Amino acid sequence: MELSRARERLLRRIRTRRGREDEGVVVVEGPRQVETALKAAARFRFALGREGGSPALLNRLQAAGVEIVTIEAARWAEFADTETPQDIIVLAEEPRPPLPPAIRCGNDRVLILDQIQDPGNAGTLVRSAAALGVNRILALDGTVDLWNAKAVRASAGTGFLIPIHRLAWAEARHWLDDAELTTFVADAAGTAIGVSADLTGGRGWALVVGNEGRGVREEIRADEPERLAIPMHRGVESLNAGVAGTLLLWALLGPSTFPDEMEPLP
């Protein structure tokens, strides 16, 4: 099927955050991300296949009832976001799950992203949260769009596997209080964690990872949450938000949380 003018206009419109959010769609580019979205039973609008590309994944999408539009190779760069074309682009509906009542989430393990700006860090944290069994992600106001193309690539599409909620800190704080979750903050000046430390006592918790330069906002600091840091050798000032957040999630969850055999991520 050929690309219609209406769909071409849609593809150009969603290159901006406002356009993407207004349409409620996610651009999923590349085989790994598309496979993950398929596994998560994402809802697809249609797929673009590059002429001469590998047909295997396109055939799988078609078998799943997804409409396929073929684009000649010469025009592919008009729609692809990556420098190296990956043969397939899918438009999926953005998951917008409602935040469940706090009363049901007292044992939840929650990752909070506070004004994270780099889509690579954001995507890494989404992928880590999905891989480590976090229940949900709260993306506070001022955080980069977790569904932009760069963040989706960095997460390998794992945002489809974990509930992501966008909200303001005031709403998040109220929900956290009602759920009675212990709040921790990633802070290089905080208490250095030990590998075997039991930080949570088996209770539900939330980890806040703040802005790459400023850390978490003052309103969060004002509540005096426990600050956690990664112990490091001298001469290394800090780790980036994606790495630090991942290590802290692992420490909070504890190795005993994980079964001996786990299903690998795609």
ROLOFI-91043 format. One record per residue: residue number from 1; x, y negated, z negated of N, C-alpha, C in turn; residue in three letters. Coordinates in steps of 0.02 Angstrom, whole numbers, plus 50000, padded with zeros to 5 digits. Last residue first. Layout:
// ROLOFI-91043
[pt NUM, [X, Y, Z], [X, Y, Z], [X, Y, Z], "Ala"];
...
// end
This chain:
// ROLOFI-91043
[pt 266, [50689, 50439, 48737], [50703, 50445, 48808], [50761, 50400, 48827], "Pro"];
[pt 265, [50747, 50506, 48580], [50717, 50452, 48619], [50732, 50463, 48692], "Leu"];
[pt 264, [50721, 50676, 48525], [50764, 50622, 48549], [50723, 50568, 48585], "Pro"];
[pt 263, [50644, 50728, 48378], [50635, 50723, 48450], [50678, 50665, 48475], "Glu"];
[pt 262, [50749, 50808, 48258], [50706, 50752, 48278], [50701, 50751, 48354], "Met"];
[pt 261, [50783, 50910, 48125], [50777, 50908, 48197], [50727, 50853, 48216], "Glu"];
[pt 260, [50785, 50877, 47991], [50846, 50905, 48021], [50844, 50903, 48097], "Asp"];
[pt 259, [50707, 50714, 47963], [50708, 50787, 47966], [50772, 50812, 48000], "Pro"];
[pt 258, [50753, 50577, 47858], [50749, 50606, 47924], [50751, 50682, 47923], "Phe"];
[pt 257, [50773, 50534, 47731], [50708, 50520, 47762], [50698, 50559, 47826], "Thr"];
[pt 256, [50901, 50551, 47693], [50854, 50604, 47674], [50785, 50594, 47704], "Ser"];
[pt 255, [50967, 50433, 47731], [50973, 50492, 47773], [50922, 50547, 47757], "Pro"];
[pt 254, [50871, 50283, 47713], [50908, 50337, 47681], [50909, 50398, 47726], "Gly"];
[pt 253, [50805, 50161, 47733], [50769, 50224, 47744], [50804, 50282, 47710], "Leu"];
[pt 252, [50903, 50069, 47703], [50840, 50067, 47667], [50801, 50132, 47674], "Leu"];
[pt 251, [51003, 50103, 47794], [51017, 50107, 47722], [50953, 50108, 47682], "Ala"];
[pt 250, [50939, 50079, 47916], [50963, 50147, 47900], [50974, 50155, 47825], "Trp"];
[pt 249, [50920, 49942, 47904], [50862, 49987, 47909], [50882, 50058, 47891], "Leu"];
[pt 248, [51053, 49901, 47905], [51013, 49892, 47845], [50950, 49935, 47846], "Leu"];
[pt 247, [51090, 49932, 48036], [51124, 49964, 47980], [51084, 49958, 47915], "Leu"];
[pt 246, [51002, 49847, 48108], [51000, 49919, 48117], [51032, 49956, 48058], "Thr"];
[pt 245, [51045, 49719, 48068], [50977, 49742, 48053], [50970, 49817, 48058], "Gly"];
[pt 244, [51175, 49718, 48121], [51164, 49712, 48049], [51095, 49739, 48030], "Ala"];
[pt 243, [51148, 49728, 48260], [51188, 49779, 48226], [51174, 49778, 48151], "Val"];
[pt 242, [51068, 49612, 48284], [51046, 49679, 48304], [51082, 49734, 48267], "Gly"];
[pt 241, [51145, 49505, 48236], [51081, 49521, 48204], [51057, 49591, 48221], "Ala"];
[pt 240, [51321, 49544, 48222], [51263, 49512, 48253], [51199, 49540, 48224], "Asn"];
[pt 239, [51411, 49522, 48066], [51391, 49562, 48123], [51333, 49527, 48158], "Leu"];
[pt 238, [51546, 49418, 48002], [51477, 49443, 48004], [51468, 49488, 48064], "Ser"];
[pt 237, [51686, 49405, 47983], [51639, 49361, 47948], [51569, 49390, 47946], "Glu"];
[pt 236, [51823, 49496, 47951], [51762, 49499, 47991], [51708, 49460, 47954], "Val"];
[pt 235, [51920, 49482, 47855], [51933, 49455, 47922], [51873, 49457, 47968], "Gly"];
[pt 234, [51905, 49636, 47766], [51924, 49566, 47770], [51937, 49545, 47842], "Arg"];
[pt 233, [51767, 49747, 47805], [51837, 49733, 47791], [51851, 49659, 47798], "His"];
[pt 232, [51603, 49744, 47729], [51648, 49742, 47786], [51719, 49729, 47763], "Met"];
[pt 231, [51439, 49793, 47687], [51508, 49786, 47665], [51555, 49791, 47725], "Pro"];
[pt 230, [51300, 49698, 47732], [51340, 49756, 47752], [51411, 49746, 47726], "Ile"];
[pt 229, [51179, 49640, 47612], [51233, 49629, 47659], [51267, 49696, 47675], "Ala"];
[pt 228, [51025, 49572, 47556], [51067, 49630, 47568], [51119, 49615, 47622], "Leu"];
[pt 227, [50933, 49495, 47429], [50974, 49485, 47489], [51023, 49543, 47496], "Arg"];
[pt 226, [50767, 49499, 47375], [50835, 49527, 47367], [50872, 49522, 47432], "Glu"];
[pt 225, [50685, 49336, 47381], [50689, 49409, 47394], [50760, 49434, 47382], "Pro"];
[pt 224, [50635, 49204, 47338], [50691, 49239, 47307], [50690, 49315, 47317], "Glu"];
[pt 223, [50550, 49121, 47399], [50520, 49177, 47362], [50571, 49221, 47327], "Asp"];
[pt 222, [50632, 49040, 47472], [50602, 49012, 47411], [50569, 49066, 47369], "Ala"];
[pt 221, [50663, 49110, 47586], [50713, 49107, 47533], [50682, 49084, 47467], "Arg"];
[pt 220, [50547, 49079, 47658], [50560, 49148, 47638], [50610, 49150, 47581], "Ile"];
[pt 219, [50562, 48944, 47678], [50501, 48968, 47644], [50510, 49040, 47621], "Glu"];
[pt 218, [50679, 48933, 47754], [50680, 48914, 47683], [50620, 48940, 47645], "Glu"];
[pt 217, [50710, 49075, 47863], [50685, 49008, 47848], [50681, 48997, 47772], "Arg"];
[pt 216, [50866, 49166, 47880], [50793, 49163, 47871], [50772, 49092, 47851], "Val"];
[pt 215, [50996, 49102, 47988], [50969, 49151, 47942], [50893, 49143, 47935], "Gly"];
[pt 214, [51050, 49019, 48083], [51026, 48989, 48021], [51004, 49040, 47969], "Arg"];
[pt 213, [51093, 49101, 48192], [51136, 49048, 48165], [51116, 49025, 48096], "Gly"];
[pt 212, [50996, 49200, 48215], [51066, 49216, 48222], [51113, 49164, 48191], "Glu"];
[pt 211, [50861, 49211, 48097], [50892, 49180, 48155], [50968, 49191, 48155], "Asn"];
[pt 210, [50842, 49367, 48001], [50831, 49298, 48021], [50868, 49276, 48083], "Gly"];
[pt 209, [50749, 49501, 47955], [50810, 49483, 47990], [50799, 49415, 48021], "Val"];
[pt 208, [50678, 49576, 47817], [50677, 49517, 47859], [50746, 49505, 47889], "Val"];
[pt 207, [50596, 49724, 47781], [50662, 49693, 47791], [50654, 49635, 47838], "Leu"];
[pt 206, [50486, 49786, 47659], [50494, 49748, 47721], [50564, 49719, 47723], "Ala"];
[pt 205, [50418, 49940, 47588], [50462, 49881, 47590], [50459, 49847, 47658], "Trp"];
[pt 204, [50352, 50058, 47469], [50351, 50024, 47534], [50392, 49960, 47531], "Gly"];
[pt 203, [50461, 50160, 47364], [50404, 50116, 47377], [50408, 50086, 47447], "Arg"];
[pt 202, [50573, 50231, 47329], [50519, 50268, 47361], [50457, 50226, 47377], "Gly"];
[pt 201, [50665, 50141, 47284], [50629, 50180, 47234], [50570, 50218, 47263], "Gly"];
[pt 200, [50745, 50063, 47367], [50672, 50053, 47369], [50634, 50091, 47316], "Thr"];
[pt 199, [50878, 50094, 47365], [50859, 50024, 47361], [50784, 50013, 47351], "Leu"];
[pt 198, [50991, 50195, 47314], [50919, 50199, 47322], [50892, 50128, 47311], "Asp"];
[pt 197, [51146, 50216, 47400], [51105, 50178, 47353], [51031, 50187, 47368], "Ala"];
[pt 196, [51240, 50274, 47479], [51194, 50319, 47444], [51146, 50282, 47397], "Ser"];
[pt 195, [51310, 50165, 47532], [51281, 50215, 47577], [51228, 50257, 47542], "Val"];
[pt 194, [51272, 50005, 47462], [51310, 50066, 47463], [51274, 50118, 47505], "Gly"];
[pt 193, [51276, 49831, 47512], [51241, 49894, 47498], [51289, 49953, 47499], "Ile"];
[pt 192, [51315, 49680, 47437], [51338, 49732, 47483], [51307, 49799, 47464], "Ala"];
[pt 191, [51201, 49550, 47421], [51232, 49607, 47387], [51251, 49660, 47437], "Thr"];
[pt 190, [51236, 49413, 47536], [51197, 49450, 47487], [51236, 49506, 47455], "Gly"];
[pt 189, [51290, 49344, 47639], [51313, 49325, 47572], [51276, 49363, 47517], "Ala"];
[pt 188, [51225, 49391, 47749], [51296, 49408, 47742], [51323, 49391, 47674], "Ala"];
[pt 187, [51069, 49459, 47738], [51107, 49398, 47722], [51179, 49418, 47709], "Asp"];
[pt 186, [50908, 49512, 47760], [50976, 49522, 47784], [51015, 49457, 47775], "Ala"];
[pt 185, [50801, 49537, 47623], [50823, 49491, 47675], [50895, 49510, 47695], "Val"];
[pt 184, [50655, 49627, 47570], [50727, 49618, 47573], [50745, 49572, 47631], "Phe"];
[pt 183, [50512, 49647, 47471], [50542, 49613, 47528], [50617, 49606, 47519], "Thr"];
[pt 182, [50398, 49774, 47437], [50459, 49741, 47416], [50494, 49711, 47476], "Thr"];
[pt 181, [50223, 49755, 47456], [50286, 49779, 47483], [50345, 49740, 47454], "Leu"];
[pt 180, [50087, 49737, 47429], [50135, 49747, 47375], [50199, 49780, 47399], "Glu"];
[pt 179, [49991, 49698, 47516], [50016, 49767, 47524], [50065, 49786, 47468], "Ala"];
[pt 178, [49980, 49566, 47478], [49923, 49610, 47468], [49944, 49684, 47472], "Asp"];
[pt 177, [50106, 49519, 47517], [50087, 49517, 47447], [50030, 49565, 47433], "Asp"];
[pt 176, [50097, 49538, 47656], [50149, 49573, 47618], [50131, 49575, 47543], "Leu"];
[pt 175, [49993, 49448, 47687], [49985, 49519, 47700], [50034, 49560, 47659], "Trp"];
[pt 174, [50052, 49325, 47652], [49990, 49346, 47619], [49980, 49422, 47627], "His"];
[pt 173, [50159, 49326, 47743], [50172, 49326, 47671], [50110, 49350, 47632], "Arg"];
[pt 172, [50093, 49318, 47866], [50134, 49376, 47850], [50145, 49381, 47775], "Ala"];
[pt 171, [50034, 49192, 47858], [49992, 49251, 47863], [50030, 49314, 47844], "Glu"];
[pt 170, [50151, 49114, 47850], [50100, 49109, 47798], [50055, 49170, 47799], "Ala"];
[pt 169, [50221, 49145, 47969], [50246, 49168, 47906], [50193, 49166, 47851], "Trp"];
[pt 168, [50111, 49199, 48104], [50147, 49148, 48067], [50169, 49176, 47999], "Ala"];
[pt 167, [50134, 49339, 48218], [50097, 49299, 48170], [50142, 49248, 48138], "Leu"];
[pt 166, [50118, 49484, 48312], [50145, 49416, 48312], [50102, 49373, 48265], "Arg"];
[pt 165, [50164, 49651, 48294], [50114, 49600, 48278], [50148, 49532, 48278], "His"];
[pt 164, [50180, 49808, 48363], [50212, 49743, 48357], [50157, 49691, 48347], "Ile"];
[pt 163, [50195, 49981, 48334], [50152, 49922, 48333], [50192, 49858, 48321], "Pro"];
[pt 162, [50293, 50075, 48449], [50285, 50050, 48381], [50241, 49988, 48382], "Ile"];
[pt 161, [50310, 50107, 48581], [50306, 50163, 48534], [50292, 50140, 48462], "Leu"];
[pt 160, [50333, 50000, 48661], [50269, 50035, 48672], [50258, 50090, 48619], "Phe"];
[pt 159, [50460, 49966, 48630], [50407, 49926, 48601], [50338, 49956, 48611], "Gly"];
[pt 158, [50547, 50039, 48706], [50522, 50070, 48645], [50470, 50027, 48608], "Thr"];
[pt 157, [50612, 49996, 48820], [50540, 50007, 48824], [50509, 50035, 48761], "Gly"];
[pt 156, [50741, 49968, 48786], [50728, 50028, 48827], [50654, 50046, 48828], "Ala"];
[pt 155, [50767, 49849, 48729], [50733, 49898, 48686], [50722, 49964, 48721], "Ser"];
[pt 154, [50823, 49782, 48836], [50865, 49796, 48777], [50834, 49847, 48731], "Ala"];
[pt 153, [50709, 49772, 48918], [50766, 49813, 48939], [50810, 49831, 48880], "Arg"];
[pt 152, [50632, 49687, 48840], [50606, 49754, 48855], [50663, 49800, 48878], "Val"];
[pt 151, [50711, 49572, 48841], [50700, 49607, 48778], [50675, 49678, 48789], "Ala"];
[pt 150, [50703, 49540, 48978], [50768, 49555, 48947], [50759, 49593, 48881], "Lys"];
[pt 149, [50565, 49515, 49000], [50599, 49569, 49036], [50665, 49589, 49003], "Ala"];
[pt 148, [50471, 49494, 48847], [50502, 49469, 48908], [50547, 49523, 48937], "Asn"];
[pt 147, [50416, 49537, 48730], [50394, 49571, 48790], [50422, 49539, 48853], "Trp"];
[pt 146, [50456, 49459, 48628], [50480, 49528, 48627], [50460, 49567, 48689], "Leu"];
[pt 145, [50508, 49299, 48639], [50456, 49343, 48665], [50483, 49414, 48669], "Asp"];
[pt 144, [50591, 49250, 48487], [50589, 49259, 48559], [50533, 49307, 48579], "Val"];
[pt 143, [50506, 49168, 48353], [50545, 49225, 48378], [50538, 49230, 48453], "Thr"];
[pt 142, [50418, 49071, 48316], [50486, 49050, 48330], [50531, 49106, 48354], "Gly"];
[pt 141, [50324, 49170, 48201], [50327, 49113, 48247], [50399, 49089, 48254], "Asp"];
[pt 140, [50381, 49342, 48183], [50357, 49278, 48159], [50363, 49224, 48212], "Leu"];
[pt 139, [50331, 49498, 48209], [50371, 49447, 48244], [50343, 49379, 48225], "Ala"];
[pt 138, [50337, 49642, 48123], [50304, 49577, 48121], [50351, 49527, 48153], "Leu"];
[pt 137, [50319, 49811, 48164], [50361, 49752, 48169], [50317, 49690, 48165], "Ile"];
[pt 136, [50297, 49968, 48076], [50274, 49913, 48118], [50324, 49856, 48116], "Arg"];
[pt 135, [50364, 50080, 48021], [50293, 50083, 48037], [50269, 50029, 48084], "Asn"];
[pt 134, [50517, 50156, 48073], [50483, 50099, 48043], [50410, 50100, 48066], "Val"];
[pt 133, [50594, 50260, 48126], [50531, 50276, 48094], [50498, 50219, 48056], "Gly"];
[pt 132, [50706, 50238, 48201], [50715, 50255, 48131], [50651, 50266, 48093], "Leu"];
[pt 131, [50664, 50202, 48329], [50703, 50263, 48320], [50707, 50286, 48248], "Ala"];
[pt 130, [50597, 50082, 48307], [50560, 50138, 48334], [50598, 50204, 48321], "Ala"];
[pt 129, [50704, 50005, 48259], [50645, 50015, 48217], [50605, 50076, 48241], "Ala"];
[pt 128, [50789, 50006, 48371], [50811, 50037, 48308], [50751, 50052, 48263], "Ser"];
[pt 127, [50710, 49935, 48462], [50730, 50004, 48477], [50751, 50040, 48413], "Arg"];
[pt 126, [50702, 49811, 48398], [50641, 49849, 48414], [50658, 49922, 48425], "Val"];
[pt 125, [50837, 49777, 48396], [50802, 49788, 48333], [50736, 49826, 48344], "Leu"];
[pt 124, [50862, 49762, 48533], [50900, 49812, 48495], [50863, 49828, 48430], "Thr"];
[pt 123, [50778, 49653, 48562], [50765, 49719, 48591], [50800, 49775, 48555], "Gly"];
[pt 122, [50844, 49552, 48487], [50774, 49570, 48474], [50758, 49640, 48500], "Ala"];
[pt 121, [50970, 49548, 48547], [50964, 49565, 48476], [50893, 49589, 48461], "Asn"];
[pt 120, [50926, 49509, 48677], [50965, 49570, 48667], [50962, 49594, 48595], "Gly"];
[pt 119, [50863, 49387, 48660], [50822, 49445, 48678], [50860, 49511, 48671], "Pro"];
[pt 118, [50894, 49282, 48524], [50926, 49319, 48579], [50885, 49381, 48597], "Asp"];
[pt 117, [50821, 49234, 48416], [50818, 49199, 48480], [50847, 49239, 48538], "Gln"];
[pt 116, [50719, 49256, 48277], [50772, 49287, 48318], [50766, 49258, 48389], "Ile"];
[pt 115, [50624, 49210, 48186], [50656, 49162, 48232], [50718, 49191, 48265], "Gln"];
[pt 114, [50624, 49350, 48104], [50612, 49279, 48089], [50654, 49235, 48134], "Asp"];
[pt 113, [50548, 49500, 48102], [50595, 49461, 48142], [50578, 49388, 48133], "Leu"];
[pt 112, [50534, 49633, 47993], [50511, 49565, 48008], [50565, 49527, 48045], "Ile"];
[pt 111, [50484, 49798, 47981], [50538, 49753, 48003], [50507, 49686, 48021], "Leu"];
[pt 110, [50426, 49905, 47853], [50411, 49851, 47900], [50475, 49813, 47917], "Val"];
[pt 109, [50347, 50043, 47798], [50415, 50017, 47807], [50412, 49968, 47866], "Arg"];
[pt 108, [50208, 50067, 47685], [50238, 50052, 47750], [50311, 50031, 47744], "Asp"];
[pt 107, [50133, 50091, 47577], [50193, 50132, 47585], [50229, 50119, 47651], "Asn"];
[pt 106, [50025, 50005, 47590], [50068, 49998, 47531], [50131, 50040, 47534], "Gly"];
[pt 105, [49925, 49992, 47685], [49995, 49989, 47707], [50045, 49984, 47649], "Cys"];
[pt 104, [49793, 49975, 47658], [49813, 50040, 47687], [49888, 50045, 47700], "Arg"];
[pt 103, [49784, 49845, 47615], [49770, 49897, 47566], [49790, 49967, 47591], "Ile"];
[pt 102, [49798, 49766, 47727], [49856, 49777, 47684], [49846, 49835, 47636], "Ala"];
[pt 101, [49724, 49822, 47878], [49716, 49795, 47811], [49775, 49814, 47767], "Pro"];
[pt 100, [49832, 49803, 48025], [49785, 49840, 47983], [49778, 49808, 47914], "Pro"];
[pt 99, [49830, 49692, 48156], [49865, 49707, 48094], [49816, 49742, 48047], "Leu"];
[pt 98, [49790, 49760, 48317], [49773, 49718, 48259], [49814, 49739, 48198], "Pro"];
[pt 97, [49902, 49769, 48456], [49865, 49803, 48403], [49848, 49754, 48347], "Pro"];
[pt 96, [49927, 49744, 48601], [49913, 49693, 48550], [49871, 49723, 48494], "Arg"];
[pt 95, [50032, 49785, 48733], [49996, 49810, 48674], [49987, 49754, 48624], "Pro"];
[pt 94, [50005, 49721, 48894], [50042, 49711, 48831], [50002, 49740, 48773], "Glu"];
[pt 93, [49995, 49833, 49029], [49958, 49790, 48982], [49999, 49782, 48918], "Glu"];
[pt 92, [50125, 49829, 49152], [50086, 49863, 49100], [50049, 49812, 49058], "Ala"];
[pt 91, [50194, 49847, 49305], [50158, 49799, 49264], [50112, 49837, 49216], "Leu"];
[pt 90, [50352, 49908, 49349], [50283, 49923, 49332], [50255, 49866, 49291], "Val"];
[pt 89, [50471, 49940, 49472], [50445, 49890, 49426], [50372, 49907, 49413], "Ile"];
[pt 88, [50614, 50021, 49538], [50544, 50025, 49515], [50529, 49970, 49464], "Ile"];
[pt 87, [50747, 50003, 49581], [50699, 50040, 49624], [50627, 50040, 49601], "Asp"];
[pt 86, [50839, 49923, 49522], [50828, 49989, 49493], [50769, 50026, 49525], "Gln"];
[pt 85, [50971, 49812, 49572], [50903, 49838, 49580], [50896, 49909, 49555], "Pro"];
[pt 84, [51064, 49717, 49470], [51070, 49781, 49506], [51000, 49811, 49512], "Thr"];
[pt 83, [51012, 49608, 49406], [51057, 49596, 49462], [51066, 49659, 49504], "Glu"];
[pt 82, [50835, 49608, 49365], [50904, 49631, 49355], [50946, 49617, 49417], "Thr"];
[pt 81, [50710, 49573, 49405], [50743, 49529, 49358], [50817, 49547, 49348], "Asp"];
[pt 80, [50629, 49575, 49564], [50669, 49609, 49513], [50704, 49558, 49469], "Ala"];
[pt 79, [50572, 49493, 49660], [50530, 49515, 49605], [50570, 49548, 49548], "Phe"];
[pt 78, [50665, 49462, 49756], [50616, 49411, 49739], [50577, 49428, 49676], "Glu"];
[pt 77, [50735, 49577, 49782], [50765, 49529, 49736], [50717, 49473, 49716], "Ala"];
[pt 76, [50659, 49640, 49882], [50657, 49665, 49814], [50683, 49614, 49763], "Trp"];
[pt 75, [50660, 49613, 50015], [50621, 49568, 49972], [50625, 49586, 49898], "Arg"];
[pt 74, [50733, 49714, 50074], [50755, 49645, 50084], [50720, 49596, 50039], "Ala"];
[pt 73, [50660, 49831, 50051], [50720, 49818, 50013], [50743, 49746, 50017], "Ala"];
[pt 72, [50482, 49809, 50039], [50542, 49820, 50079], [50603, 49797, 50040], "Glu"];
[pt 71, [50381, 49891, 49921], [50412, 49828, 49941], [50474, 49844, 49982], "Ile"];
[pt 70, [50227, 49970, 49890], [50295, 49977, 49915], [50320, 49910, 49942], "Thr"];
[pt 69, [50132, 50002, 49751], [50142, 49954, 49805], [50215, 49959, 49826], "Val"];
[pt 68, [50021, 50118, 49679], [50090, 50103, 49699], [50091, 50055, 49757], "Ile"];
[pt 67, [49922, 50139, 49536], [49925, 50117, 49606], [49996, 50095, 49622], "Glu"];
[pt 66, [49916, 50282, 49435], [49941, 50214, 49443], [49947, 50197, 49517], "Val"];
[pt 65, [49881, 50412, 49403], [49829, 50366, 49424], [49850, 50295, 49433], "Gly"];
[pt 64, [49980, 50499, 49381], [49947, 50473, 49322], [49893, 50422, 49338], "Ala"];
[pt 63, [50029, 50516, 49507], [49992, 50572, 49478], [49954, 50551, 49415], "Ala"];
[pt 62, [50099, 50396, 49514], [50041, 50406, 49557], [49997, 50463, 49531], "Gln"];
[pt 61, [50201, 50425, 49426], [50154, 50370, 49412], [50090, 50379, 49452], "Leu"];
[pt 60, [50264, 50529, 49494], [50236, 50541, 49427], [50185, 50487, 49409], "Arg"];
[pt 59, [50305, 50462, 49609], [50257, 50517, 49615], [50224, 50532, 49548], "Asn"];
[pt 58, [50397, 50375, 49553], [50337, 50348, 49585], [50284, 50402, 49593], "Leu"];
[pt 57, [50493, 50465, 49515], [50456, 50431, 49463], [50392, 50400, 49491], "Leu"];
[pt 56, [50535, 50513, 49646], [50513, 50558, 49593], [50470, 50522, 49541], "Ala"];
[pt 55, [50588, 50435, 49750], [50515, 50442, 49745], [50490, 50480, 49684], "Pro"];
[pt 54, [50710, 50309, 49750], [50694, 50377, 49729], [50619, 50385, 49719], "Ser"];
[pt 53, [50692, 50194, 49892], [50712, 50214, 49825], [50691, 50285, 49810], "Gly"];
[pt 52, [50642, 50151, 50011], [50704, 50190, 50013], [50728, 50213, 49945], "Gly"];
[pt 51, [50572, 50008, 49941], [50575, 50050, 50000], [50643, 50085, 50003], "Glu"];
[pt 50, [50532, 50009, 49773], [50576, 49983, 49825], [50581, 50033, 49882], "Arg"];
[pt 49, [50371, 49991, 49707], [50426, 50036, 49724], [50467, 50007, 49780], "Gly"];
[pt 48, [50275, 49932, 49576], [50311, 49914, 49637], [50367, 49964, 49647], "Leu"];
[pt 47, [50115, 49975, 49508], [50188, 49983, 49510], [50215, 49960, 49577], "Ala"];
[pt 46, [49985, 49908, 49400], [50009, 49937, 49463], [50085, 49940, 49460], "Phe"];
[pt 45, [49942, 49919, 49264], [49902, 49886, 49315], [49920, 49913, 49384], "Arg"];
[pt 44, [49936, 50041, 49132], [49970, 50010, 49188], [49921, 49975, 49235], "Phe"];
[pt 43, [49953, 50069, 48964], [49903, 50056, 49016], [49937, 50015, 49071], "Arg"];
[pt 42, [50055, 50200, 48896], [50040, 50130, 48908], [49989, 50123, 48964], "Ala"];
[pt 41, [50093, 50322, 48837], [50026, 50314, 48865], [50006, 50241, 48873], "Ala"];
[pt 40, [50222, 50340, 48804], [50180, 50306, 48754], [50109, 50295, 48777], "Ala"];
[pt 39, [50273, 50393, 48920], [50269, 50436, 48862], [50222, 50407, 48809], "Lys"];
[pt 38, [50272, 50276, 48999], [50230, 50334, 49016], [50219, 50379, 48956], "Leu"];
[pt 37, [50370, 50202, 48933], [50301, 50177, 48936], [50252, 50233, 48954], "Ala"];
[pt 36, [50480, 50284, 48959], [50458, 50274, 48890], [50386, 50249, 48889], "Thr"];
[pt 35, [50488, 50273, 49098], [50476, 50339, 49068], [50451, 50332, 48996], "Glu"];
[pt 34, [50517, 50137, 49108], [50454, 50162, 49135], [50437, 50230, 49105], "Val"];
[pt 33, [50646, 50133, 49052], [50592, 50096, 49021], [50523, 50121, 49044], "Gln"];
[pt 32, [50714, 50215, 49144], [50711, 50233, 49074], [50653, 50198, 49039], "Arg"];
[pt 31, [50697, 50150, 49275], [50670, 50217, 49260], [50664, 50232, 49185], "Pro"];
[pt 30, [50646, 49977, 49285], [50697, 50029, 49277], [50668, 50095, 49254], "Gly"];
[pt 29, [50545, 49865, 49198], [50589, 49875, 49257], [50642, 49927, 49242], "Glu"];
[pt 28, [50396, 49801, 49163], [50438, 49857, 49143], [50480, 49877, 49203], "Val"];
[pt 27, [50318, 49662, 49107], [50355, 49688, 49165], [50404, 49741, 49140], "Val"];
[pt 26, [50158, 49655, 49037], [50229, 49665, 49025], [50261, 49691, 49088], "Val"];
[pt 25, [50020, 49541, 49014], [50054, 49596, 49046], [50128, 49597, 49028], "Val"];
[pt 24, [49933, 49434, 48986], [49934, 49492, 48942], [49968, 49552, 48973], "Gly"];
[pt 23, [49918, 49313, 49047], [49895, 49372, 49084], [49894, 49435, 49041], "Glu"];
[pt 22, [49973, 49232, 48950], [49905, 49219, 48973], [49876, 49279, 49009], "Asp"];
[pt 21, [50101, 49285, 48941], [50056, 49292, 48885], [49984, 49280, 48905], "Glu"];
[pt 20, [50152, 49249, 49068], [50149, 49320, 49048], [50099, 49330, 48991], "Arg"];
[pt 19, [50143, 49109, 49063], [50106, 49147, 49114], [50098, 49219, 49095], "Gly"];
[pt 18, [50229, 49083, 48956], [50159, 49064, 48952], [50117, 49103, 49002], "Arg"];
[pt 17, [50351, 49133, 49005], [50321, 49163, 48944], [50246, 49146, 48941], "Arg"];
[pt 16, [50360, 49162, 49183], [50365, 49119, 49125], [50330, 49152, 49065], "Thr"];
[pt 15, [50328, 49259, 49272], [50399, 49250, 49260], [50411, 49201, 49202], "Arg"];
[pt 14, [50197, 49267, 49305], [50217, 49297, 49242], [50292, 49295, 49231], "Ile"];
[pt 13, [50187, 49210, 49432], [50160, 49174, 49374], [50187, 49202, 49309], "Arg"];
[pt 12, [50237, 49305, 49518], [50274, 49243, 49510], [50251, 49205, 49447], "Arg"];
[pt 11, [50140, 49404, 49506], [50210, 49420, 49491], [50251, 49357, 49480], "Leu"];
[pt 10, [50026, 49334, 49553], [50030, 49358, 49484], [50102, 49371, 49464], "Leu"];
[pt 9, [50059, 49318, 49687], [50052, 49258, 49644], [50056, 49278, 49571], "Arg"];
[pt 8, [50055, 49452, 49724], [50118, 49415, 49730], [50115, 49352, 49687], "Glu"];
[pt 7, [49921, 49479, 49705], [49970, 49512, 49661], [50038, 49477, 49665], "Arg"];
[pt 6, [49867, 49399, 49807], [49846, 49389, 49737], [49897, 49420, 49689], "Ala"];
[pt 5, [49923, 49451, 49922], [49941, 49384, 49901], [49923, 49371, 49828], "Arg"];
[pt 4, [49977, 49624, 49900], [49928, 49572, 49918], [49952, 49504, 49894], "Ser"];
[pt 3, [50091, 49733, 49967], [50081, 49685, 49914], [50033, 49631, 49936], "Leu"];
[pt 2, [50023, 49887, 50038], [50061, 49825, 50041], [50044, 49779, 49983], "Glu"];
[pt 1, [50042, 50059, 50000], [50000, 50000, 50000], [50044, 49938, 50000], "Met"];
// end
